[in-house]
Protein backbone atom coordinates (compact mmCIF):
# COMPACT_ATOMS: atom_id res chain seq x y z
CA UNK A 1 0.00 0.00 0.00
CA UNK A 2 2.92 2.33 0.69
CA UNK A 3 3.79 2.56 -2.97
CA UNK A 4 0.34 2.60 -4.55
CA UNK A 5 0.20 6.36 -4.84
CA UNK A 6 3.70 6.50 -6.34
CA UNK A 7 2.88 3.74 -8.84
CA UNK A 8 -0.39 5.43 -9.78
CA UNK A 9 1.45 8.65 -10.55
CA UNK A 10 3.90 6.70 -12.70
CA UNK A 11 1.05 5.19 -14.68
CA UNK A 12 -0.54 8.60 -15.16
CA UNK A 13 2.78 10.00 -16.28
CA UNK A 14 3.15 7.26 -18.86
CA UNK A 15 -0.27 8.08 -20.30
CA UNK A 16 0.42 11.80 -20.36
CA UNK A 17 3.81 11.40 -22.01
CA UNK A 18 2.30 9.07 -24.60
CA UNK A 19 0.17 11.93 -25.86
CA UNK A 20 3.10 14.36 -25.59
CA UNK A 21 5.42 12.57 -28.01
CA UNK A 22 7.03 10.03 -25.74
CA UNK A 23 9.35 9.06 -28.57
CA UNK A 24 11.99 11.53 -27.42
CA UNK A 25 12.28 9.82 -24.03
CA UNK A 26 13.12 6.47 -25.58
CA UNK A 27 15.62 7.92 -28.04
CA UNK A 28 18.62 5.71 -28.75
CA UNK A 29 20.87 8.73 -28.43
CA UNK A 30 22.54 8.59 -25.04
CA UNK A 31 21.88 11.60 -22.86
CA UNK A 32 18.85 12.72 -24.87
CA UNK A 33 16.26 14.75 -23.01
CA UNK A 34 12.47 14.74 -23.03
CA UNK A 35 11.03 17.69 -24.93
CA UNK A 36 11.34 20.58 -22.50
CA UNK A 37 8.25 22.41 -23.69
CA UNK A 38 6.05 19.43 -22.79
CA UNK A 39 7.17 19.24 -19.16
CA UNK A 40 5.23 21.00 -16.40
CA UNK A 41 7.00 23.95 -14.81
CA UNK A 42 9.03 23.09 -11.72
CA UNK A 43 7.45 24.34 -8.52
CA UNK A 44 10.72 26.07 -7.68
CA UNK A 45 10.19 28.40 -10.65
CA UNK A 46 6.94 29.62 -9.09
CA UNK A 47 8.39 30.34 -5.66
CA UNK A 48 9.74 33.81 -4.91
CA UNK A 49 12.16 34.92 -2.19
CA UNK A 50 9.54 36.97 -0.34
CA UNK A 51 7.52 33.82 0.36
CA UNK A 52 10.17 32.81 2.90
CA UNK A 53 10.61 36.26 4.42
CA UNK A 54 9.11 36.73 7.87
CA UNK A 55 10.25 37.91 11.25
CA UNK A 56 11.00 34.45 12.60
CA UNK A 57 13.62 33.77 9.90
CA UNK A 58 15.33 37.17 9.93
CA UNK A 59 18.18 35.87 12.06
CA UNK A 60 18.57 32.86 9.77
CA UNK A 61 18.80 35.17 6.76
CA UNK A 62 21.47 37.27 8.47
CA UNK A 63 23.56 34.23 9.42
CA UNK A 64 23.56 32.96 5.84
CA UNK A 65 24.23 36.41 4.35
CA UNK A 66 27.15 36.88 6.74
CA UNK A 67 28.57 33.50 5.69
CA UNK A 68 28.48 34.51 2.02
CA UNK A 69 30.17 37.80 2.76
CA UNK A 70 32.91 36.23 4.89
CA UNK A 71 33.92 33.71 2.23
CA UNK A 72 33.23 35.98 -0.77
CA UNK A 73 30.62 33.64 -2.21
CA UNK A 74 28.82 35.19 -5.16
CA UNK A 75 25.52 33.39 -4.69
CA UNK A 76 23.78 30.63 -2.78
CA UNK A 77 20.37 29.04 -2.45
CA UNK A 78 18.86 27.40 0.62
CA UNK A 79 15.78 25.24 1.15
CA UNK A 80 14.30 23.64 4.28
CA UNK A 81 11.57 21.07 4.76
CA UNK A 82 9.80 20.21 8.00
CA UNK A 83 7.68 17.08 8.28
CA UNK A 84 7.61 16.79 4.50
CA UNK A 85 6.58 20.41 3.88
CA UNK A 86 8.77 22.93 2.08
CA UNK A 87 8.82 25.74 4.64
CA UNK A 88 11.71 27.82 3.34
CA UNK A 89 13.28 28.43 -0.07
CA UNK A 90 15.38 31.50 -0.67
CA UNK A 91 18.26 32.71 -2.80
CA UNK A 92 21.14 34.90 -1.61
CA UNK A 93 23.58 37.00 -3.60
CA UNK A 94 24.08 36.75 -7.35
CA UNK A 95 23.22 34.09 -9.87
CA UNK A 96 25.26 36.16 -12.32
CA UNK A 97 27.17 39.04 -10.77
CA UNK A 98 28.10 40.65 -14.08
CA UNK A 99 24.44 40.92 -15.08
CA UNK A 100 23.35 41.85 -11.53
CA UNK A 101 21.01 38.83 -11.59
CA UNK A 102 19.97 37.86 -8.07
CA UNK A 103 19.54 34.24 -6.97
CA UNK A 104 15.93 33.07 -6.78
CA UNK A 105 14.55 29.71 -5.59
CA UNK A 106 14.08 28.66 -9.21
CA UNK A 107 17.75 28.91 -10.14
CA UNK A 108 19.48 25.58 -10.65
CA UNK A 109 23.02 24.76 -9.52
CA UNK A 110 25.48 21.96 -10.10
CA UNK A 111 24.95 19.65 -7.14
CA UNK A 112 28.07 17.58 -7.83
CA UNK A 113 28.26 14.37 -5.75
CA UNK A 114 24.74 14.71 -4.39
CA UNK A 115 24.18 13.09 -7.79
CA UNK A 116 25.49 9.86 -6.26
CA UNK A 117 22.52 9.76 -3.91
CA UNK A 118 20.19 10.06 -6.90
CA UNK A 119 21.98 7.18 -8.61
CA UNK A 120 21.89 5.08 -5.45
CA UNK A 121 18.14 5.61 -5.11
CA UNK A 122 17.67 4.52 -8.74
CA UNK A 123 19.71 1.36 -8.12
CA UNK A 124 17.84 0.50 -4.92
CA UNK A 125 14.55 1.09 -6.76
CA UNK A 126 15.62 -1.51 -9.33
CA UNK A 127 16.56 -3.87 -6.50
CA UNK A 128 13.11 -3.51 -4.95
CA UNK A 129 11.54 -4.20 -8.34
CA UNK A 130 13.46 -7.47 -8.52
CA UNK A 131 15.47 -6.39 -11.56
CA UNK A 132 18.76 -6.41 -9.71
CA UNK A 133 20.42 -7.80 -6.58
CA UNK A 134 23.09 -6.16 -4.46
CA UNK A 135 25.36 -9.16 -4.90
CA UNK A 136 24.89 -9.21 -8.69
CA UNK A 137 28.20 -9.41 -10.55
CA UNK A 138 28.90 -6.41 -12.75
CA UNK A 139 31.59 -7.71 -15.13
CA UNK A 140 32.43 -11.02 -16.76
CA UNK A 141 30.48 -13.22 -19.20
CA UNK A 142 27.67 -13.60 -16.67
CA UNK A 143 27.83 -10.02 -15.43
CA UNK A 144 25.48 -7.16 -16.19
CA UNK A 145 28.07 -5.39 -18.34
CA UNK A 146 28.99 -8.39 -20.45
CA UNK A 147 29.54 -6.68 -23.79
CA UNK A 148 32.79 -7.48 -25.57
CA UNK A 149 34.23 -4.02 -24.82
CA UNK A 150 34.09 -4.81 -21.09
CA UNK A 151 35.41 -8.39 -21.23
CA UNK A 152 39.08 -7.61 -21.84
CA UNK A 153 40.22 -6.63 -18.36
CA UNK A 154 43.69 -6.94 -16.91
CA UNK A 155 42.86 -7.92 -13.34
CA UNK A 156 40.82 -11.10 -12.89
CA UNK A 157 39.54 -9.78 -9.54
CA UNK A 158 37.23 -7.57 -11.62
CA UNK A 159 35.05 -10.69 -11.90
CA UNK A 160 34.16 -10.30 -8.23
CA UNK A 161 32.92 -6.69 -8.31
CA UNK A 162 29.28 -6.49 -7.21
CA UNK A 163 26.64 -3.78 -7.21
CA UNK A 164 27.08 -3.36 -3.45
CA UNK A 165 30.83 -2.86 -3.87
CA UNK A 166 30.16 -0.03 -6.31
CA UNK A 167 27.54 1.59 -4.08
CA UNK A 168 29.84 1.49 -1.03
CA UNK A 169 33.04 2.59 -2.85
CA UNK A 170 34.67 -0.81 -2.32
CA UNK A 171 35.06 -2.05 -5.89
CA UNK A 172 38.87 -2.07 -5.94
CA UNK A 173 39.59 1.29 -7.56
CA UNK A 174 41.51 4.04 -5.79
CA UNK A 175 43.11 7.34 -6.80
CA UNK A 176 46.51 5.66 -7.21
CA UNK A 177 46.27 5.96 -10.99
CA UNK A 178 44.30 9.20 -10.80
CA UNK A 179 40.57 9.67 -11.36
CA UNK A 180 39.84 8.67 -14.99
CA UNK A 181 36.68 10.79 -14.99
CA UNK A 182 38.94 13.84 -14.88
CA UNK A 183 41.55 12.40 -17.27
CA UNK A 184 39.77 12.50 -20.66
CA UNK A 185 42.94 13.09 -22.68
CA UNK A 186 44.70 10.11 -21.12
CA UNK A 187 41.64 7.95 -21.74
CA UNK A 188 41.38 9.13 -25.36
CA UNK A 189 45.05 8.31 -26.07
CA UNK A 190 44.96 4.92 -24.38
CA UNK A 191 41.68 3.80 -25.93
CA UNK A 192 42.39 5.46 -29.29
CA UNK A 193 39.09 7.36 -29.30
CA UNK A 194 38.26 10.95 -30.09
CA UNK A 195 37.30 13.65 -27.59
CA UNK A 196 35.03 14.10 -25.76
CA UNK A 197 35.27 10.61 -24.33
CA UNK A 198 32.20 8.64 -23.28
CA UNK A 199 31.50 6.80 -20.06
CA UNK A 200 32.03 3.51 -21.93
CA UNK A 201 35.54 4.67 -22.87
CA UNK A 202 36.35 5.57 -19.27
CA UNK A 203 35.13 2.21 -17.96
CA UNK A 204 37.06 0.31 -20.64
CA UNK A 205 40.17 2.33 -19.80
CA UNK A 206 39.84 1.54 -16.09
CA UNK A 207 39.65 -2.16 -16.91
CA UNK A 208 43.07 -1.98 -18.55
CA UNK A 209 44.62 -1.17 -15.15
CA UNK A 210 45.13 -3.42 -12.15
CA UNK A 211 42.80 -2.92 -9.20
CA UNK A 212 44.34 -1.24 -6.16
CA UNK A 213 42.84 -3.81 -3.77
CA UNK A 214 40.57 -6.85 -3.70
CA UNK A 215 36.91 -5.80 -4.07
CA UNK A 216 35.09 -5.58 -0.74
CA UNK A 217 38.20 -5.33 1.44
CA UNK A 218 38.67 -1.56 1.57
CA UNK A 219 36.89 1.76 1.17
CA UNK A 220 38.16 4.23 -1.44
CA UNK A 221 35.86 7.01 -2.65
CA UNK A 222 35.27 6.46 -6.35
CA UNK A 223 33.56 8.57 -9.00
CA UNK A 224 34.29 5.77 -11.44
CA UNK A 225 32.18 3.31 -9.43
CA UNK A 226 29.10 5.47 -9.80
CA UNK A 227 29.71 6.04 -13.51
CA UNK A 228 29.70 2.24 -13.79
CA UNK A 229 26.39 2.17 -11.90
CA UNK A 230 24.98 4.63 -14.44
CA UNK A 231 25.96 2.19 -17.19
CA UNK A 232 24.37 -0.66 -15.23
CA UNK A 233 21.09 1.26 -15.15
CA UNK A 234 21.24 1.77 -18.91
CA UNK A 235 21.91 -1.90 -19.60
CA UNK A 236 19.12 -3.09 -17.32
CA UNK A 237 16.45 -0.63 -18.44
CA UNK A 238 17.29 -0.08 -22.10
CA UNK A 239 17.00 3.66 -21.45
CA UNK A 240 19.56 6.41 -21.08
CA UNK A 241 20.59 6.89 -17.45
CA UNK A 242 19.15 10.40 -17.22
CA UNK A 243 15.93 9.43 -18.96
CA UNK A 244 15.35 6.47 -16.66
CA UNK A 245 15.91 8.53 -13.50
CA UNK A 246 13.56 11.25 -14.72
CA UNK A 247 10.87 8.95 -16.01
CA UNK A 248 10.82 6.42 -13.17
CA UNK A 249 11.74 8.50 -10.11
CA UNK A 250 11.79 12.26 -10.49
CA UNK A 251 8.81 13.07 -12.69
CA UNK A 252 6.37 10.88 -10.71
CA UNK A 253 7.37 12.91 -7.63
CA UNK A 254 6.63 16.16 -9.46
CA UNK A 255 10.30 17.03 -9.95
CA UNK A 256 10.85 18.75 -13.27
CA UNK A 257 13.94 20.95 -13.09
CA UNK A 258 16.63 18.31 -12.51
CA UNK A 259 18.82 17.32 -15.43
CA UNK A 260 22.41 16.45 -16.30
CA UNK A 261 24.39 19.66 -16.73
CA UNK A 262 26.75 20.78 -19.48
CA UNK A 263 30.39 21.77 -19.45
CA UNK A 264 30.29 25.15 -21.21
CA UNK A 265 28.60 28.40 -20.25
CA UNK A 266 26.92 28.69 -23.65
CA UNK A 267 25.24 25.33 -23.08
CA UNK A 268 23.97 25.99 -19.56
CA UNK A 269 20.30 25.60 -18.67
CA UNK A 270 18.16 28.72 -19.07
CA UNK A 271 17.74 29.17 -15.32
CA UNK A 272 21.21 27.94 -14.30
CA UNK A 273 23.54 30.15 -12.28
CA UNK A 274 27.00 31.23 -13.38
CA UNK A 275 29.94 29.58 -11.59
CA UNK A 276 33.01 31.30 -10.19
CA UNK A 277 36.41 29.87 -9.31
CA UNK A 278 39.27 31.22 -7.21
CA UNK A 279 40.89 34.27 -8.78
CA UNK A 280 44.07 33.44 -10.68
CA UNK A 281 43.15 29.79 -11.24
CA UNK A 282 45.18 28.38 -14.13
CA UNK A 283 43.43 27.17 -17.24
CA UNK A 284 43.53 23.53 -18.28
CA UNK A 285 43.08 21.60 -21.52
CA UNK A 286 39.42 21.61 -22.50
CA UNK A 287 37.75 18.22 -22.09
CA UNK A 288 36.86 18.13 -25.80
CA UNK A 289 40.09 19.43 -27.32
CA UNK A 290 43.76 18.52 -27.58
CA UNK A 291 44.95 22.11 -27.94
CA UNK A 292 42.30 24.46 -26.54
CA UNK A 293 42.54 25.68 -22.95
CA UNK A 294 39.60 26.56 -20.72
CA UNK A 295 38.72 27.33 -17.12
CA UNK A 296 37.83 24.38 -14.92
CA UNK A 297 34.30 25.72 -14.42
CA UNK A 298 33.62 26.08 -18.13
CA UNK A 299 35.29 23.57 -20.40
CA UNK A 300 37.83 22.07 -18.04
CA UNK A 301 35.48 19.48 -16.58
CA UNK A 302 33.04 17.38 -18.59
CA UNK A 303 29.88 17.65 -16.48
CA UNK A 304 27.94 15.32 -18.77
CA UNK A 305 30.60 12.63 -18.38
CA UNK A 306 30.34 12.94 -14.60
CA UNK A 307 26.67 12.05 -15.02
CA UNK A 308 25.68 9.47 -12.43
CA UNK A 309 28.62 10.42 -10.22
CA UNK A 310 28.29 14.20 -10.20
CA UNK A 311 26.56 15.67 -13.23
CA UNK A 312 23.09 16.66 -12.04
CA UNK A 313 21.90 20.26 -11.78
CA UNK A 314 18.85 21.19 -9.73
CA UNK A 315 17.21 23.78 -7.51
CA UNK A 316 17.42 23.14 -3.75
CA UNK A 317 13.64 22.90 -3.46
CA UNK A 318 13.42 20.14 -6.04
CA UNK A 319 16.32 18.23 -4.44
CA UNK A 320 14.40 18.26 -1.16
CA UNK A 321 11.33 16.96 -2.98
CA UNK A 322 13.32 13.81 -3.59
CA UNK A 323 14.80 13.87 -0.10
CA UNK A 324 11.44 13.82 1.67
CA UNK A 325 10.60 10.72 -0.38
CA UNK A 326 13.62 8.82 0.97
CA UNK A 327 14.08 10.28 4.47
CA UNK A 328 12.25 7.55 6.39
CA UNK A 329 9.93 9.97 8.19
CA UNK A 330 6.21 9.17 8.40
CA UNK A 331 5.19 12.71 7.44
CA UNK A 332 5.17 11.89 3.73
CA UNK A 333 5.23 8.65 1.70
CA UNK A 334 8.63 7.21 0.87
CA UNK A 335 9.39 5.65 -2.51
CA UNK A 336 11.70 3.07 -0.93
CA UNK A 337 10.86 0.45 1.66
CA UNK A 338 11.95 1.13 5.29
CA UNK A 339 14.43 -1.74 5.19
CA UNK A 340 15.98 -0.29 2.03
CA UNK A 341 16.36 3.14 3.62
CA UNK A 342 17.93 1.54 6.69
CA UNK A 343 20.33 -0.40 4.49
CA UNK A 344 21.39 2.82 2.75
CA UNK A 345 22.03 4.70 5.99
CA UNK A 346 23.03 2.01 8.50
CA UNK A 347 22.67 4.36 11.46
CA UNK A 348 25.38 4.00 14.07
CA UNK A 349 27.76 2.08 11.84
CA UNK A 350 30.82 3.08 9.82
CA UNK A 351 30.28 5.74 7.17
CA UNK A 352 31.99 3.30 4.83
CA UNK A 353 28.79 1.26 4.78
CA UNK A 354 26.64 4.18 3.62
CA UNK A 355 24.91 3.89 0.25
CA UNK A 356 24.45 7.16 -1.63
CA UNK A 357 24.72 9.25 1.52
CA UNK A 358 28.18 10.44 2.62
CA UNK A 359 27.84 9.96 6.37
CA UNK A 360 25.67 9.60 9.47
CA UNK A 361 26.12 10.44 13.14
CA UNK A 362 24.47 7.29 14.47
CA UNK A 363 21.59 9.30 15.94
CA UNK A 364 19.46 9.77 12.86
CA UNK A 365 21.24 12.63 11.10
CA UNK A 366 22.53 11.86 7.60
CA UNK A 367 24.37 14.09 5.13
CA UNK A 368 25.53 14.26 1.55
CA UNK A 369 28.14 16.65 0.17
CA UNK A 370 29.04 17.71 -3.35
CA UNK A 371 32.04 19.64 -4.65
CA UNK A 372 33.16 20.78 -8.09
CA UNK A 373 35.27 23.73 -9.11
CA UNK A 374 32.85 26.65 -8.94
CA UNK A 375 30.16 24.90 -6.94
CA UNK A 376 29.52 23.33 -3.55
CA UNK A 377 26.48 21.63 -2.04
CA UNK A 378 25.57 20.21 1.35
CA UNK A 379 22.34 18.41 2.19
CA UNK A 380 21.36 17.19 5.66
CA UNK A 381 18.53 15.05 6.98
CA UNK A 382 18.20 15.87 10.69
CA UNK A 383 16.67 13.48 13.19
CA UNK A 384 13.91 15.95 14.14
CA UNK A 385 11.98 15.86 10.88
CA UNK A 386 13.88 18.75 9.27
CA UNK A 387 15.85 18.44 6.02
CA UNK A 388 17.89 21.24 4.51
CA UNK A 389 20.25 21.98 1.66
CA UNK A 390 22.59 24.82 0.73
CA UNK A 391 24.19 25.14 -2.71
CA UNK A 392 26.77 27.74 -3.79
CA UNK A 393 28.16 28.91 -7.14
CA UNK A 394 31.65 29.88 -5.97
CA UNK A 395 34.88 28.11 -5.05
CA UNK A 396 36.33 29.71 -1.93
CA UNK A 397 39.89 29.71 -0.59
CA UNK A 398 38.85 26.84 1.70
CA UNK A 399 37.89 24.76 -1.34
CA UNK A 400 36.29 21.44 -0.30
CA UNK A 401 36.76 22.30 3.38
CA UNK A 402 34.01 24.89 2.96
CA UNK A 403 31.58 22.10 3.86
CA UNK A 404 32.63 22.33 7.49
CA UNK A 405 31.84 26.03 7.54
CA UNK A 406 28.59 25.71 5.61
CA UNK A 407 27.52 22.92 8.00
CA UNK A 408 28.20 25.06 11.09
CA UNK A 409 26.45 27.99 9.46
CA UNK A 410 23.34 26.06 8.48
CA UNK A 411 22.90 24.29 11.81
CA UNK A 412 23.11 27.69 13.51
CA UNK A 413 20.71 29.23 11.01
CA UNK A 414 18.11 26.45 11.19
CA UNK A 415 18.29 26.29 14.99
CA UNK A 416 17.73 30.04 15.15
CA UNK A 417 14.19 29.57 13.80
CA UNK A 418 11.71 28.82 16.59
CA UNK A 419 8.59 28.87 14.43
CA UNK A 420 8.30 27.48 10.92
CA UNK A 421 5.41 28.08 8.51
CA UNK A 422 2.44 25.74 8.63
CA UNK A 423 2.01 26.05 4.87
CA UNK A 424 3.77 23.98 2.23
CA UNK A 425 5.62 25.78 -0.56
CA UNK A 426 5.52 22.51 -2.52
CA UNK A 427 1.79 23.16 -2.88
CA UNK A 428 2.40 26.76 -3.94
CA UNK A 429 -0.55 28.02 -1.90
CA UNK A 430 1.17 30.66 0.18
CA UNK A 431 -0.35 34.06 0.91
CA UNK A 432 1.90 37.10 0.57
CA UNK A 433 2.97 38.86 2.63
CA UNK A 434 3.33 35.99 5.07
CA UNK A 435 1.58 36.55 8.39
CA UNK A 436 2.55 35.14 11.78
CA UNK A 437 -0.56 32.93 11.92
CA UNK A 438 1.06 30.74 9.28
CA UNK A 439 3.89 29.84 11.64
CA UNK A 440 4.26 26.98 14.04
CA UNK A 441 6.56 26.92 17.03
CA UNK A 442 9.47 24.46 17.28
CA UNK A 443 10.08 23.26 20.83
N, C-alpha and C positions, 0 to 999 in steps of 0.2 A: 504493500500500500504506500510505502514511503516514496516510491518512485513513480507512482501513477501519474501525478501531475506533470512531472518532468517528461515522461514518455508521451503524454498527451500533447504537450507543447511541441515535442519533436515531430509528431505525426502531423500536427497543424502546419508546422513549418515546411514539411515536405510538400504538402498540398499547395501552400502558398507559393513556394519557389517553383513548383511545377508550372504554374500559370505565369510566372515571372521569368521564363527562359532559364530553366535550371541547367541547361546545357553548359553554361559557362562554369558551373561549379565542378562538373565532372570532366573538365578539359584535361587532355593528356599532357598539356604543357605544365611542367612542374612550377609551382609558385603562382599559378594563375589565381585571379581573384574573382569572386562573384561580382556581378555588375553593381557598381556602387549606387547608381541612381535608383535601384530597386530595393535597397535596404532601408528599413526604417531609421530615422534619425536617432543617434545615441542620446540617452537621457542627459548625459553630461553636457551636451550642446545646448540644452534648454535651461540649464541651471546657471544662475548669475551669482557673482560674489556677494551681493547684498543679501541674498537669501540665507547666508550664514553669518550675518553681522547683527549681533545683539549684545547687550551689556555683559551677559555672563561669559562671553568668549573674548572680550576685549583684551584681557590679560594674555590669553592664548595667542591672539593675533600679535601682540607686542613681543612675546617671547620668540615667535617664529621670525618676525621682521628683524629683530635684533640679531638672530642667528645668521640671517642672510647678509646683513650688513657687516658683521664681524668677519665672515669668511669670503666676502666679496662675491657672493653668488648672484648671478644675474636674475634668475627666476626660479620659482618653486611652486609646487601645487600640493595641497594637503586634503585628505578626505578621512572622515571618521564614521564608523557605523556603531550603533548601539542596539543590541538585541535584534540584529538583522535590518535595522532602519538606517538609512543614510542621513545622519544628523548634521553633517558639516562637510562642505566642499568649497574650497576657496583657493584662489591663485594669489601669489605674491611676486612682486617685481616684474621683470620683463620677459615676455616670450621671445621678443626680438628687440633688443635695446636700440639698434640703429634706426628702426622704424617707430620707436616709442610705443610698441605694442605690448600691452599689459597682459599678464597671465590670467586666464579665466578657467573655470572648472572644465570647460570643453576642450582645452588644449591637450594634445597627446604628447607623451615623452617616450624616449627609449627607456624601457624598464630592465634592460640587460638580463642578468641571471634570474630575475623573478620569472623569466620565461621558462626556466627549468621546472618550476612548480606547475606551470600550465602543462608542460609535456608530461610530467609525472602523473597529473590528474588524468590526462588522456590515456596513458598506459594502464593505470589502475581501473579506469572505466572499461577498457578492453578486457582486463582480467575478470572483472565482475560479469561481463557478458559471456565469459567462457571462451573467448577468442584467443586467449593467451594465458600462460602460467608464469609465475615469477621465476620458476626454475627452468623455463624453456631455454634451450640452447640458441644462441644467436648466429654463430657461424658453423661451417662444416656442411657436408652433404645433406644432413638432416636438420640443419639449422634454419632459422627464419630467413636469413640473408644467404641463400644458397646459390645465388647466381655465379657464373663462372668468374666474374671479375672479383669476387670475394673469396674464392677458393684457393688462391695461390698466396698463402701466408707463410711467413718465415718461421714463426714460433708455434709449435704444435699445441701449446697451452691455450691458444686462441679457441680451440675446440671446446674448452670448458667454460667460456664466458657465458653467463646467463643474464636474463633481463634484470634480476635483482642486483647482480654485480654492477650493471650499468647505472641503475637507479641510485645505488649507494656509493658510487665512485670507487668501486673495488674491482674493476675489470682488468687491471694489470698495467694500465697506462699511467705514466707520471710525466712531469715536466722535464725529465732528463734530456730528452731529445728536442725540447721545446714544444710549444702548443701548435700543432699543425693547422688549427683553425686560423691562426694569425701568421701563417707562413705560406701564403698562396704561391709565391714565386718559387720556393723550394719544391712544393708539391707539383707545380706545373713542369719544372725541369725533370724531376724524378719520374713522373708518370707520362711525360711527353704529351702533355695536353696544353691547350691554349688557355689564356686568362679571359675572364675570371674562372677560377676553378669551381667545380661543383662539389656537393657533399659526398657524392660517390667517389670522386677523385681523392678527397681527403681521407676517406675511410680506406680506400685501396692503398694509399700511400702509407697509412699507419700500419697496415698489415705487412708491409715490407720490412718493418723494424721489429726487433725482439721486444717482448714485453718487459717491463721493469721489475715485475714480481708476479708470482702465481695468483691468478684470479681468486678473489675472496679472502686473501690473507692480509691485505693492507688497505688503508684508505688513502687515496690521492685524488684531490679535486680534479675533475676532468670535464672540460667542454666537449671533447671528442666523444665521450660516452653518451652525452645527450644528443649529439648530432646523429650518432648511431641509432638512438631510440627514435629519432624523427624518421629515419629510414625504415625502421621496423614498422612504424605506424603506416607508412606508405605501402609497404609490402603486404601488410595484413588487410588493409582496407581498400586498396586499389585506388585511393585518392591521394592528392597532394597533402602533405602534412598540414599546411595552413588551412586548406579547405576542410579537411576532416575535423580539426579542432573547432573551426567556426561552425560548421554544419551540425556536429554532434554534441558539442558542449556549450559554446558561447552563445550562439544565436537562440537556442531554446531558453536560455536564461535571460534573454533580452539584452545581450551585450552586442553592440554593433560597431564600436569604434576601435576595436583591437585588430591589429594586422601586423604582418612582418614588415619591418621598416626597410629603408633603402640607404645606400651608402653616401649618396651625393645630395647636396643642398637642393639642387634643381629637381630632384626626384622625391623630395619629402612630401608627406601627406599635407593636404590643404590646411589643416588645423594643427600641424606639428610645430613645436617650438624650434628655435634656433639654438645650436649647442656651442659652448665656449670652452676652450682649453686654456691651460696656463700660458700666460704671456711668454713669448720667446721659445715656445715648443718647436723643435725641429720638424721639418717635413720628412715624410717617408715615401717610398715607392707606392704609387697608387695600386690598389688591389687588382686592377684590371689592365695594368700597363707595365711594360718592362723598362720604360724610360721616362715616364711622367711622374712627378712628385706631387704629393698632396698632403693636407693636414690629416691628422689621425681622425678628427671628427667628421671630415668630409672627404672621403676617397681613400683614406689610409686603412680603414677597417671595412670589411665586407659584411654589412649588417644582415643582408639576406642569407649569406652563408652561415652566419651564427645561428639563424633560424631557431630550431628547437632548444638550443643552448643559451641564446641571449638575443634573439632578433626581434622580439615583439615590441610594438609601441602601443600605448594605451593612455587613457586618462585615469587618474587615481580613482574616481568614482566607479568606473567600469571594472577596474581591477578588484575593488571591494565587492562588486556584485558577484564575482566569482568566489571571492574569499568567504562570503557569508553562506555560500553553498557547499563549502568544504570545511567549515570551522568546528563542526561537531556540536554546536549549540542547538537547543531545542526551539529557539525563537523563529527559525525559518527552516524549510526543508533542505536537507543536504542531498547532493546528487551521488554521493558515495555512501556505502554502508558504514555503520559505526566501527566495525572491525577493520575496515579498510583504512579509515581515518586514523585509527589507533596504530595500525601497522606503519603508516606514513610518518607518524610523529613520535611514537615510542617514548612517551613521557617518562622522564626519570632515568633514561638510559643514555648511552654515549651518543653525541651528535653524529657520530659516524654511522649510525643506523638510521638516520633520518632519510626520508624519501621525498624529494622535491623541496622541502623546507631546509633551511640552513642550520637551524639549531633550536633547542628548547631548554627551558630552565628546570624541568622536572616538576613544575607546579602548575602547568597548564598554559604557560606563555610560550608561543612559537614565533619564529621570525624568519624572514627571507630577505637577503640583500641582493643588490645588483649594481655592478660598476662597469662603465665603459668610459673611455676618454670623452669628456664633455657631458657626462650624465651620471647620476647616482640615484639609487632608489632603496628605500627601506620600508618593509611592510611587517607589521606585528599583529598577532592575534593574542590579546590579553586574556587572562583567565576570568575576567569579570564581565564578559559579554561585549567588550569593546574591541574593535579592530581599527587599525589606522595605517595610513601609508603617506610617505612624503617622497616626492620625486624632484630632482633638481636638474638644471640644464647647464651646469658649470663644473669643471674640474677645479678644485681648490688646491692650495699648497699642501694640504694634508692628504690629497689623493684618496686612496681607498680607506684610509683611516678616518675619513670624514664620517663614516657610519657610526663611530663611537660618539661623536659630537651630535649628530642628528638624532641618535637614540636618546641621549640625555636630554636634548632639547624637546623632543616630542613627548617623552614621559612627563617632563615638567609641564609642558603646555596642556596636555590632555588632563593631567591631574589638577590643573588650575581651574578647570570647569566643574562647577558644582551642580549645575542644572543643564541638561541637554534638551533639545527640542523633542516634543512628543510627535511631531510630524515625521514624514518619511520623504526625503528628497527623491528617492527612487520613484515615488508615485507622482512627483511633480505637481503636488497640490498644496503649495505653500503660500500663504498670504504674505504680502509685502506692504509696509514694513512689518517685520516679525515682532509680535507682541509677547510679553512675558508669560501670558497664559498658555503659550505653546511650549513652555519649558517644563522639564521634570527634574527634580532634585536627585543628585547622586549622593548616597550616604556612604 
